Amino acid sequence: MAMSSGDIRKLIESSFPDARVELSSLRDDGEHYMVYVESGLFEGKSRVEQHRMVYEALEGKMGGDLHALIVQTAVKSSEDGS
Amino acid sequence: MSEEEVAERIRGLISENRAVLFMKGDSGMPQCGFSAATVQVLQLLRVPFLAVNVLLDVEIREGVKRFARWPTIPQLYIDGEFVGGCDIVREMFDDGSLEEMMKAKGLQVLD
């Protein structure tokens, strides 16, 4: 059972309201994606913790509906203001 | 085996071996691109590691996901600590921090 990019974006944006999210599909099977998430919520968190937060935002879909998700994260600095 | 016994087995593996990669397939024949990429990084850095093929052991495959609170395979552990999956290992390789860590820990076998 695959996931649409809309589903993924909604789940991530609901956990990271301030985030800039870039999502690209690696294969059009709905199971292989790459996501870039930039959020202030990552401030002070290690890389592992940042990625863990993204996986947790996907509510256990990782490894089940979602076979492969390449995750990239970045801390959004507050001066961005955007 | 109970979940606790599986966790105990995992703790044993990562405490008895300085570098452990839980992966799909073995280091000679990885069965997934992410596992293959991680093996390649460790080989490039000349870090010997114990490869644990989770495809042969469903309990470990699910156990490490609970253990590290990390839903995917591969998983790299150095000195008993979870370092990351393929994305993080590659990111750390690209920015040089992985090599720095291996050097500092004396984990590279440089002939």
Backbone of each chain as ProteinMPNN parsed JSONL, in Angstrom:
{"seq_chain_A": "MAMSSGDIRKLIESSFPDARVELSSLRDDGEHYMVYVESGLFEGKSRVEQHRMVYEALEGKMGGDLHALIVQTAVKSSEDGS", "coords_chain_A": {"N_chain_A": [[0.865, -1.169, 0.0], [0.82, 2.018, -1.022], [1.92, 5.496, -0.575], [0.625, 8.768, -1.092], [2.207, 11.762, -2.334], [0.971, 13.92, -1.326], [-0.188, 12.958, 1.05], [2.083, 12.471, 2.595], [3.252, 14.997, 2.758], [1.234, 16.335, 4.17], [1.248, 15.012, 6.665], [3.836, 15.627, 7.568], [3.837, 18.423, 7.587], [1.924, 18.856, 9.495], [3.181, 18.145, 11.793], [5.36, 19.802, 11.766], [4.762, 22.805, 11.711], [6.058, 25.166, 10.938], [7.635, 24.486, 8.899], [9.743, 24.331, 5.942], [9.119, 22.326, 3.302], [10.4, 20.043, 1.069], [9.63, 17.758, -1.35], [10.329, 14.866, -3.171], [9.6, 12.408, -5.618], [11.099, 9.272, -5.91], [10.663, 6.99, -7.26], [7.875, 6.148, -9.298], [6.1, 4.681, -7.662], [4.922, 5.28, -5.38], [6.235, 4.608, -3.094], [8.83, 5.281, -2.763], [10.571, 7.943, -1.796], [12.084, 11.24, -1.521], [12.775, 13.525, 0.991], [13.07, 16.881, 2.076], [13.362, 18.681, 4.976], [13.013, 21.669, 6.601], [13.204, 23.208, 9.598], [12.464, 25.135, 12.535], [12.132, 23.659, 14.739], [14.087, 21.808, 14.874], [16.204, 22.875, 16.084], [19.121, 22.634, 18.048], [19.013, 19.901, 18.133], [20.325, 16.609, 17.552], [21.537, 15.087, 14.489], [20.476, 12.513, 14.231], [18.303, 12.687, 15.99], [16.803, 14.633, 14.689], [16.103, 13.357, 12.283], [14.691, 11.252, 13.383], [12.495, 12.594, 14.394], [11.219, 13.28, 12.048], [10.544, 10.755, 11.035], [8.832, 9.971, 13.082], [6.809, 11.766, 12.68], [5.637, 10.681, 10.537], [4.129, 8.769, 11.512], [4.638, 5.916, 11.903], [4.485, 4.922, 9.354], [6.731, 4.428, 8.0], [8.704, 1.998, 6.432], [6.562, 0.405, 6.381], [3.98, 1.221, 4.664], [5.584, 2.939, 3.397], [8.338, 2.392, 1.617], [10.923, 3.352, 1.101], [12.52, 6.215, 2.209], [14.388, 8.93, 1.675], [15.875, 11.058, 3.868], [16.445, 14.447, 4.525], [17.518, 17.01, 6.636], [17.295, 20.319, 8.043], [18.176, 23.04, 10.148], [15.977, 25.611, 10.69], [16.787, 28.895, 10.802], [15.866, 31.391, 13.167], [15.96, 34.037, 12.279], [15.142, 33.888, 9.746], [12.442, 34.332, 9.542], [10.59, 33.735, 7.661]], "CA_chain_A": [[0.0, 0.0, 0.0], [1.738, 3.155, -1.186], [1.462, 6.772, 0.007], [0.74, 9.866, -2.067], [3.087, 12.816, -1.794], [0.099, 14.796, -0.535], [-0.321, 12.389, 2.407], [3.362, 12.654, 3.309], [3.402, 16.441, 3.04], [0.262, 16.719, 5.222], [1.733, 14.479, 7.938], [5.044, 16.362, 7.999], [3.476, 19.819, 7.889], [1.142, 18.971, 10.746], [4.132, 18.044, 12.914], [6.32, 20.912, 11.662], [3.967, 23.886, 11.11], [6.887, 26.265, 10.384], [8.669, 23.895, 8.035], [9.793, 24.345, 4.473], [9.18, 20.909, 2.958], [10.568, 19.731, -0.362], [9.388, 16.32, -1.455], [10.384, 14.403, -4.568], [9.372, 10.974, -5.726], [12.262, 8.628, -6.548], [10.06, 6.057, -8.23], [6.458, 6.51, -9.215], [5.325, 3.584, -7.071], [4.365, 5.765, -4.127], [6.922, 4.029, -1.926], [10.226, 5.744, -2.734], [10.569, 9.414, -1.811], [13.154, 11.98, -0.843], [12.156, 14.712, 1.592], [13.93, 17.863, 2.747], [12.536, 19.405, 5.95], [13.772, 22.726, 7.298], [12.28, 23.69, 10.647], [13.076, 25.65, 13.758], [11.983, 22.633, 15.784], [15.303, 20.967, 14.915], [17.225, 23.628, 16.835], [19.735, 21.949, 19.184], [18.814, 18.439, 18.06], [21.331, 15.927, 16.728], [21.016, 14.621, 13.184], [19.635, 11.324, 14.465], [17.031, 13.136, 16.588], [16.034, 15.346, 13.66], [15.498, 12.373, 11.373], [13.714, 10.494, 14.155], [11.29, 13.433, 14.468], [10.521, 13.174, 10.746], [9.933, 9.424, 10.983], [7.692, 9.923, 14.006], [5.722, 12.555, 12.064], [5.004, 9.824, 9.523], [3.255, 7.855, 12.265], [4.866, 4.495, 11.726], [4.287, 4.475, 7.956], [8.044, 4.081, 7.436], [8.983, 0.566, 6.457], [5.309, -0.285, 6.049], [3.502, 1.732, 3.373], [6.641, 3.71, 2.754], [9.494, 1.498, 1.631], [12.203, 4.054, 1.195], [12.411, 7.671, 2.266], [15.663, 9.582, 1.976], [15.536, 12.231, 4.676], [17.457, 15.482, 4.758], [16.913, 18.011, 7.522], [18.112, 21.518, 8.3], [17.584, 23.89, 11.177], [15.553, 26.906, 10.136], [17.173, 29.901, 11.795], [14.677, 32.223, 13.457], [15.925, 35.337, 11.566], [14.496, 33.722, 8.437], [11.163, 35.035, 9.645], [9.556, 33.337, 6.667]], "C_chain_A": [[0.911, 1.232, 0.0], [1.181, 4.391, -0.488], [1.573, 7.843, -1.063], [1.619, 10.952, -1.464], [2.25, 13.781, -0.953], [-0.034, 14.3, 0.899], [0.937, 12.685, 3.224], [3.508, 14.109, 3.72], [2.493, 16.843, 4.195], [0.771, 16.267, 6.589], [2.921, 15.294, 8.448], [4.667, 17.786, 8.398], [2.654, 19.918, 9.168], [2.066, 18.842, 11.963], [5.118, 19.205, 12.929], [5.632, 22.098, 10.988], [4.817, 24.962, 10.447], [7.752, 25.783, 9.228], [8.551, 24.292, 6.566], [9.999, 22.881, 4.095], [9.358, 20.753, 1.46], [10.503, 18.216, -0.504], [9.529, 15.904, -2.914], [10.242, 12.885, -4.578], [10.543, 10.347, -6.471], [11.792, 7.606, -7.575], [8.555, 6.285, -8.172], [5.614, 5.337, -8.723], [4.727, 4.016, -5.73], [5.056, 5.209, -2.902], [8.359, 4.515, -1.786], [10.239, 7.256, -2.875], [11.864, 9.956, -1.22], [12.499, 13.227, -0.274], [13.207, 15.573, 2.278], [13.024, 18.653, 3.682], [13.423, 20.413, 6.687], [12.832, 23.327, 8.321], [13.061, 24.187, 11.857], [13.015, 24.629, 14.881], [13.216, 21.743, 15.894], [16.415, 21.619, 15.719], [17.774, 22.792, 18.0], [19.594, 20.442, 19.166], [19.923, 17.812, 17.185], [20.679, 15.481, 15.412], [20.058, 13.447, 13.388], [18.282, 11.76, 15.023], [16.171, 13.848, 15.555], [15.339, 14.339, 12.736], [14.415, 11.565, 12.09], [12.398, 11.266, 14.232], [10.495, 13.334, 13.166], [9.837, 11.811, 10.639], [8.697, 9.364, 11.879], [6.499, 10.71, 13.448], [4.954, 11.69, 11.064], [4.257, 8.663, 10.166], [3.424, 6.387, 11.848], [4.665, 3.998, 10.302], [5.618, 4.0, 7.362], [8.285, 2.581, 7.522], [7.717, -0.227, 6.179], [4.864, 0.192, 4.687], [4.645, 2.381, 2.6], [7.915, 2.86, 2.789], [10.785, 2.263, 1.856], [11.966, 5.554, 1.188], [13.782, 8.207, 2.61], [15.332, 10.885, 2.675], [16.728, 13.172, 4.747], [16.815, 16.556, 5.614], [17.862, 19.2, 7.664], [17.39, 22.354, 9.339], [17.239, 25.219, 10.531], [15.913, 27.95, 11.181], [16.023, 30.9, 11.944], [14.718, 33.515, 12.665], [15.244, 35.19, 10.214], [13.171, 34.477, 8.426], [10.136, 34.522, 8.664], [8.691, 32.241, 7.25]], "O_chain_A": [[1.682, 1.439, 0.937], [0.109, 4.346, 0.114], [2.513, 7.83, -1.857], [1.759, 11.051, -0.245], [2.744, 14.38, 0.002], [-0.001, 15.085, 1.846], [0.864, 13.092, 4.383], [3.84, 14.42, 4.864], [2.901, 17.586, 5.088], [0.737, 17.03, 7.555], [2.994, 15.612, 9.635], [5.124, 18.293, 9.423], [2.682, 20.943, 9.849], [1.765, 19.368, 13.034], [5.652, 19.556, 13.981], [5.89, 22.372, 9.816], [4.366, 25.609, 9.501], [8.509, 26.558, 8.643], [7.471, 24.544, 6.032], [10.969, 22.265, 4.536], [8.563, 21.269, 0.675], [11.246, 17.488, 0.155], [8.924, 16.513, -3.797], [10.7, 12.187, -3.673], [10.938, 10.827, -7.534], [12.428, 7.388, -8.607], [8.016, 6.585, -7.106], [4.559, 5.034, -9.281], [4.103, 3.216, -5.033], [4.537, 5.317, -1.791], [9.031, 4.198, -0.805], [9.952, 7.789, -3.947], [12.617, 9.261, -0.536], [11.751, 13.912, -0.972], [14.103, 15.075, 2.96], [12.03, 19.232, 3.242], [14.43, 20.061, 7.301], [11.792, 23.886, 7.972], [14.161, 23.719, 12.153], [13.757, 24.724, 15.858], [13.38, 21.015, 16.873], [17.439, 20.997, 16.001], [17.012, 22.301, 18.833], [20.02, 19.773, 20.107], [20.385, 18.415, 16.216], [19.458, 15.498, 15.255], [18.979, 13.395, 12.797], [17.239, 11.271, 14.589], [14.95, 13.688, 15.542], [14.148, 14.459, 12.448], [13.378, 11.234, 11.516], [11.319, 10.678, 14.148], [9.265, 13.307, 13.175], [8.688, 11.721, 10.205], [7.666, 8.799, 11.512], [5.342, 10.374, 13.702], [3.78, 11.934, 10.782], [3.818, 7.724, 9.503], [2.457, 5.716, 11.488], [4.672, 2.791, 10.059], [5.646, 3.276, 6.366], [8.087, 1.973, 8.574], [7.782, -1.392, 5.787], [5.295, -0.342, 3.665], [4.687, 2.384, 1.37], [8.495, 2.637, 3.852], [11.622, 1.887, 2.677], [11.31, 6.096, 0.299], [14.289, 7.971, 3.706], [14.598, 11.718, 2.143], [17.861, 12.756, 4.992], [15.688, 16.971, 5.346], [19.066, 19.09, 7.432], [16.161, 22.374, 9.403], [18.082, 25.868, 9.91], [15.417, 27.909, 12.306], [15.312, 31.208, 10.987], [13.662, 34.078, 12.378], [14.823, 36.17, 9.6], [12.822, 35.157, 7.461], [8.949, 34.82, 8.792], [7.768, 31.765, 6.589]]}, "seq_chain_B": "MSEEEVAERIRGLISENRAVLFMKGDSGMPQCGFSAATVQVLQLLRVPFLAVNVLLDVEIREGVKRFARWPTIPQLYIDGEFVGGCDIVREMFDDGSLEEMMKAKGLQVLD", "coords_chain_B": {"N_chain_B": [[11.736, -15.862, 21.093], [11.715, -13.376, 23.63], [10.886, -9.827, 23.51], [12.622, -8.5, 25.185], [14.707, -10.295, 25.418], [15.652, -10.25, 22.814], [16.508, -7.614, 22.66], [18.541, -7.79, 24.499], [20.286, -9.462, 23.157], [20.973, -7.794, 21.048], [22.224, -5.733, 22.452], [24.419, -7.194, 23.312], [25.747, -7.76, 20.885], [26.47, -5.174, 20.011], [28.067, -4.335, 22.021], [30.152, -6.069, 22.113], [31.415, -5.728, 19.742], [33.143, -3.239, 18.044], [32.343, -1.858, 15.735], [29.288, -2.188, 14.213], [27.117, -3.238, 11.715], [23.856, -3.454, 11.054], [22.22, -4.91, 8.518], [20.731, -5.441, 5.217], [21.319, -8.399, 3.719], [24.758, -9.503, 3.21], [28.101, -8.193, 3.83], [29.539, -8.766, 1.572], [27.565, -9.315, -0.258], [25.338, -7.223, -0.483], [21.805, -6.707, -0.132], [20.268, -4.573, -0.68], [20.02, -1.225, -1.844], [20.536, 0.849, -0.046], [21.792, -0.433, 2.075], [24.025, -1.368, 0.71], [25.296, 1.037, 0.003], [26.039, 1.986, 2.498], [27.788, 0.004, 3.397], [29.779, 0.429, 1.527], [30.793, 2.955, 2.252], [31.935, 2.377, 4.763], [33.897, 0.618, 3.973], [35.423, 2.224, 2.306], [36.456, 3.933, 4.211], [38.002, 2.193, 5.496], [37.164, 0.747, 7.731], [36.867, -1.935, 9.747], [34.065, -4.057, 10.275], [31.312, -5.67, 11.963], [28.99, -7.352, 10.118], [25.59, -7.724, 10.276], [23.217, -9.75, 9.055], [20.043, -8.947, 8.606], [18.076, -10.086, 7.172], [18.149, -12.733, 7.571], [17.19, -13.051, 10.026], [14.451, -12.418, 11.496], [13.643, -11.581, 14.0], [15.735, -10.039, 14.983], [15.718, -8.108, 13.018], [13.311, -6.718, 13.436], [13.741, -6.109, 16.064], [15.966, -4.329, 16.228], [14.856, -2.059, 15.204], [13.077, -1.281, 17.151], [14.887, -1.012, 19.218], [16.577, 1.127, 18.485], [14.761, 3.008, 18.084], [14.173, 3.5, 15.403], [13.024, 3.3, 12.212], [14.105, 1.969, 10.007], [16.302, -0.114, 8.013], [19.596, 0.029, 6.699], [21.38, -0.015, 9.899], [23.841, 1.654, 11.681], [26.149, 1.063, 14.241], [28.497, 2.372, 16.484], [30.943, 1.682, 18.809], [28.934, 0.823, 20.529], [26.998, 2.744, 20.23], [24.179, 4.149, 18.519], [24.647, 5.349, 15.332], [23.484, 6.052, 12.898], [21.289, 5.761, 9.993], [21.461, 4.991, 6.471], [21.252, 7.549, 5.22], [22.27, 9.396, 7.115], [24.832, 8.357, 7.59], [25.95, 8.696, 5.092], [25.78, 11.502, 4.833], [27.477, 12.268, 6.929], [29.796, 11.155, 5.98], [30.2, 12.654, 3.694], [30.608, 15.222, 4.783], [32.859, 14.855, 6.192], [32.843, 14.282, 8.888], [32.433, 11.68, 9.698], [34.768, 10.291, 9.071], [36.529, 11.679, 10.693], [35.53, 10.919, 13.197], [36.041, 8.162, 13.136], [38.802, 8.154, 12.947], [39.519, 9.455, 15.316], [38.676, 7.542, 17.101], [40.292, 5.51, 16.489], [39.59, 3.484, 14.679], [40.157, 2.795, 12.136], [41.725, 0.663, 9.785], [44.724, 1.045, 8.735], [46.969, 0.145, 6.351]], "CA_chain_B": [[12.489, -15.012, 22.018], [10.925, -12.191, 24.037], [11.471, -8.572, 23.037], [13.734, -8.16, 26.066], [15.839, -11.169, 25.071], [16.191, -9.751, 21.535], [17.246, -6.374, 22.984], [19.757, -8.243, 25.178], [21.171, -9.985, 22.092], [21.484, -6.628, 20.314], [23.206, -5.071, 23.345], [25.627, -8.018, 23.293], [26.446, -7.574, 19.605], [27.05, -3.826, 19.861], [29.102, -4.062, 23.042], [31.319, -6.93, 21.843], [32.034, -5.335, 18.47], [33.224, -1.772, 18.036], [31.526, -1.343, 14.624], [28.289, -3.192, 13.826], [26.136, -2.752, 10.733], [22.681, -4.292, 10.807], [21.984, -4.614, 7.103], [20.042, -6.464, 4.411], [22.372, -9.105, 2.987], [26.009, -9.393, 3.97], [28.934, -7.111, 3.267], [29.948, -9.171, 0.212], [26.378, -9.34, -1.149], [24.208, -6.468, 0.077], [20.556, -6.995, -0.854], [19.467, -3.343, -0.833], [20.92, -0.135, -2.225], [20.942, 1.639, 1.127], [22.79, -1.233, 2.797], [25.245, -1.401, -0.118], [25.968, 2.346, 0.091], [26.639, 2.107, 3.835], [28.962, -0.893, 3.397], [30.822, 1.066, 0.718], [31.401, 4.031, 3.053], [32.8, 1.774, 5.793], [35.063, 0.028, 3.295], [36.268, 3.358, 1.864], [37.141, 4.464, 5.398], [38.818, 1.077, 6.014], [36.737, 0.432, 9.105], [36.307, -3.29, 9.829], [32.795, -4.041, 11.026], [30.511, -6.892, 11.97], [27.754, -7.186, 9.339], [24.535, -8.633, 10.756], [22.217, -9.825, 7.975], [18.73, -9.025, 9.253], [17.154, -10.884, 6.349], [18.193, -14.113, 8.071], [16.787, -13.066, 11.441], [13.327, -11.459, 11.58], [13.556, -11.015, 15.359], [16.723, -8.936, 15.076], [15.278, -7.072, 12.07], [12.319, -5.873, 14.122], [14.315, -5.717, 17.363], [16.821, -3.135, 16.137], [14.007, -0.883, 14.95], [12.595, -0.845, 18.479], [16.057, -0.671, 20.039], [17.116, 2.459, 18.139], [13.616, 3.877, 17.723], [14.534, 3.913, 14.041], [12.198, 2.327, 11.49], [14.641, 1.4, 8.761], [17.588, -0.815, 7.936], [20.614, -0.396, 7.653], [21.654, 0.759, 11.105], [25.254, 1.563, 12.057], [26.487, 1.292, 15.651], [29.926, 2.484, 16.738], [31.172, 1.66, 20.263], [27.669, 0.621, 21.222], [26.047, 3.857, 20.047], [23.545, 4.244, 17.2], [25.156, 6.508, 14.591], [22.445, 6.459, 11.95], [21.036, 4.904, 8.848], [22.251, 5.314, 5.267], [21.292, 8.995, 4.944], [23.167, 10.096, 8.041], [26.205, 7.889, 7.363], [26.449, 9.354, 3.857], [25.947, 12.921, 5.145], [28.687, 12.394, 7.762], [30.952, 10.85, 5.114], [30.398, 13.798, 2.798], [31.135, 16.43, 5.456], [34.138, 14.495, 6.82], [32.731, 14.029, 10.347], [32.532, 10.236, 9.957], [36.198, 9.935, 9.057], [37.08, 12.294, 11.911], [35.125, 10.071, 14.333], [36.752, 6.88, 13.048], [40.221, 8.439, 13.242], [39.631, 9.751, 16.749], [38.447, 6.299, 17.847], [41.279, 4.51, 16.072], [38.843, 2.345, 14.129], [40.559, 2.529, 10.751], [42.876, -0.232, 9.634], [45.484, 1.627, 7.619], [48.192, -0.69, 6.258]], "C_chain_B": [[11.669, -13.777, 22.365], [11.629, -10.938, 23.523], [12.693, -8.217, 23.88], [14.968, -9.013, 25.729], [16.481, -10.705, 23.762], [17.03, -8.506, 21.823], [18.575, -6.741, 23.65], [20.783, -8.738, 24.141], [21.808, -8.818, 21.339], [22.53, -5.909, 21.166], [24.522, -5.844, 23.341], [26.442, -7.757, 22.031], [27.15, -6.223, 19.566], [28.046, -3.499, 20.971], [30.345, -4.918, 22.765], [32.048, -6.554, 20.554], [32.012, -3.82, 18.325], [32.377, -1.169, 16.914], [30.575, -2.462, 14.188], [27.328, -2.558, 12.826], [25.037, -3.801, 10.579], [22.224, -3.943, 9.39], [21.161, -5.713, 6.453], [21.083, -7.094, 3.51], [23.641, -9.098, 3.823], [26.96, -8.475, 3.215], [29.408, -7.458, 1.855], [28.784, -9.09, -0.758], [25.205, -8.562, -0.514], [22.95, -6.685, -0.776], [19.693, -5.756, -1.015], [20.438, -2.204, -1.042], [21.418, 0.661, -1.025], [21.988, 0.877, 1.934], [24.108, -1.228, 2.024], [26.017, -0.087, 0.028], [26.67, 2.488, 1.438], [27.874, 1.22, 3.944], [30.115, -0.215, 2.655], [31.544, 2.161, 1.513], [32.369, 3.435, 4.07], [34.057, 1.177, 5.157], [36.012, 1.118, 2.818], [37.072, 3.911, 3.035], [38.008, 3.396, 6.068], [38.487, 0.794, 7.486], [36.187, -0.994, 9.1], [35.048, -3.27, 10.674], [32.153, -5.422, 10.983], [29.235, -6.597, 11.182], [26.747, -8.207, 9.86], [23.419, -8.616, 9.713], [20.829, -10.021, 8.582], [17.744, -9.833, 8.431], [17.106, -12.335, 6.834], [17.616, -14.207, 9.479], [15.716, -12.009, 11.681], [13.273, -10.801, 12.959], [14.524, -9.84, 15.516], [16.26, -7.779, 14.19], [14.266, -6.142, 12.73], [12.892, -5.319, 15.424], [15.155, -4.45, 17.276], [15.981, -1.891, 15.857], [13.459, -0.356, 16.275], [13.75, -0.29, 19.292], [16.522, 0.761, 19.792], [16.001, 3.475, 17.918], [13.863, 4.465, 16.338], [13.932, 2.877, 13.114], [12.839, 1.653, 10.295], [15.956, 0.671, 8.99], [18.29, -0.253, 6.711], [20.69, 0.515, 8.876], [23.117, 0.54, 11.49], [25.427, 1.91, 13.538], [28.001, 1.342, 15.785], [30.109, 2.581, 18.263], [29.846, 1.646, 21.014], [26.639, 1.713, 21.025], [25.488, 3.882, 18.64], [24.027, 5.508, 16.506], [24.121, 6.992, 13.591], [22.202, 5.394, 10.906], [21.851, 5.402, 7.664], [22.357, 6.824, 5.052], [22.327, 9.692, 5.814], [24.615, 9.66, 7.82], [26.783, 8.58, 6.123], [26.715, 10.834, 4.104], [27.252, 13.136, 5.934], [29.935, 12.074, 6.952], [31.262, 12.069, 4.246], [31.01, 14.99, 3.532], [32.39, 16.109, 6.291], [34.024, 14.119, 8.284], [32.821, 12.54, 10.648], [33.992, 9.803, 10.008], [36.896, 10.46, 10.313], [36.79, 11.401, 13.125], [35.929, 8.769, 14.314], [38.228, 7.057, 13.401], [40.4, 8.611, 14.748], [39.493, 8.474, 17.572], [39.436, 5.199, 17.448], [40.645, 3.279, 15.461], [39.28, 1.997, 12.701], [41.763, 1.596, 10.736], [43.667, 0.262, 8.429], [46.786, 0.842, 7.487], [49.405, 0.185, 5.942]], "O_chain_B": [[11.008, -13.2, 21.503], [12.802, -10.974, 23.152], [13.682, -7.697, 23.362], [16.102, -8.534, 25.748], [17.702, -10.758, 23.612], [18.131, -8.359, 21.293], [19.599, -6.102, 23.41], [21.979, -8.462, 24.244], [22.999, -8.833, 21.029], [23.589, -5.524, 20.669], [25.601, -5.252, 23.363], [27.656, -7.56, 22.087], [28.3, -6.135, 19.136], [28.779, -2.514, 20.884], [31.456, -4.541, 23.135], [33.165, -7.01, 20.309], [30.961, -3.196, 18.471], [31.766, -0.115, 17.09], [31.018, -3.555, 13.834], [26.794, -1.475, 13.065], [25.263, -4.888, 10.046], [21.879, -2.795, 9.112], [20.921, -6.767, 7.041], [21.663, -6.431, 2.65], [23.616, -8.734, 4.999], [26.666, -8.034, 2.104], [29.649, -6.569, 1.038], [28.98, -8.826, -1.944], [24.22, -9.152, -0.072], [23.036, -6.829, -1.995], [18.538, -5.846, -1.43], [21.541, -2.204, -0.494], [22.57, 1.092, -0.988], [22.954, 1.465, 2.42], [25.179, -1.098, 2.616], [27.241, -0.093, 0.159], [27.766, 3.044, 1.515], [28.887, 1.626, 4.513], [31.267, -0.271, 3.086], [32.768, 2.273, 1.448], [33.488, 3.922, 4.227], [35.141, 1.228, 5.737], [37.232, 0.98, 2.903], [38.226, 4.308, 2.874], [38.664, 3.658, 7.076], [39.361, 0.63, 8.337], [35.139, -1.24, 8.503], [34.97, -2.552, 11.671], [32.419, -6.226, 10.09], [28.482, -5.691, 11.54], [27.021, -9.407, 9.88], [22.76, -7.596, 9.513], [20.481, -11.119, 9.017], [16.69, -10.224, 8.932], [16.158, -13.068, 6.551], [17.555, -15.289, 10.063], [16.017, -10.864, 12.02], [12.911, -9.632, 13.088], [14.192, -8.804, 16.092], [16.393, -6.614, 14.563], [14.357, -4.922, 12.596], [12.571, -4.203, 15.832], [15.069, -3.589, 18.152], [16.367, -0.786, 16.239], [13.385, 0.853, 16.494], [13.633, 0.738, 19.958], [16.818, 1.509, 20.723], [16.253, 4.64, 17.609], [13.789, 5.671, 16.106], [14.276, 1.698, 13.201], [12.194, 0.845, 9.627], [16.616, 0.826, 10.017], [17.608, -0.061, 5.704], [20.161, 1.626, 8.897], [23.578, -0.595, 11.609], [24.913, 2.921, 14.017], [28.709, 0.475, 15.272], [29.517, 3.438, 18.918], [29.662, 2.361, 21.999], [25.539, 1.641, 21.573], [26.218, 3.665, 17.672], [23.843, 6.612, 17.02], [23.901, 8.195, 13.448], [22.792, 4.314, 10.912], [22.817, 6.147, 7.834], [23.435, 7.327, 4.734], [23.148, 10.471, 5.329], [25.525, 10.488, 7.858], [27.943, 8.992, 6.106], [27.727, 11.373, 3.658], [28.022, 14.053, 5.65], [31.002, 12.639, 7.192], [32.417, 12.463, 4.085], [31.844, 15.697, 2.967], [32.914, 16.97, 6.998], [35.008, 13.679, 8.879], [33.242, 12.162, 11.742], [34.395, 9.041, 10.887], [37.733, 9.783, 10.91], [37.661, 11.157, 13.96], [36.434, 8.328, 15.346], [38.824, 6.212, 14.07], [41.282, 8.017, 15.367], [40.122, 8.339, 18.622], [39.415, 4.1, 18.002], [41.101, 2.159, 15.691], [38.814, 1.01, 12.132], [42.683, 1.714, 11.546], [43.347, -0.04, 7.279], [47.617, 0.863, 8.395], [50.52, -0.325, 5.825]]}, "name": "protein", "num_of_chains": 2, "seq": "MAMSSGDIRKLIESSFPDARVELSSLRDDGEHYMVYVESGLFEGKSRVEQHRMVYEALEGKMGGDLHALIVQTAVKSSEDGSMSEEEVAERIRGLISENRAVLFMKGDSGMPQCGFSAATVQVLQLLRVPFLAVNVLLDVEIREGVKRFARWPTIPQLYIDGEFVGGCDIVREMFDDGSLEEMMKAKGLQVLD"}
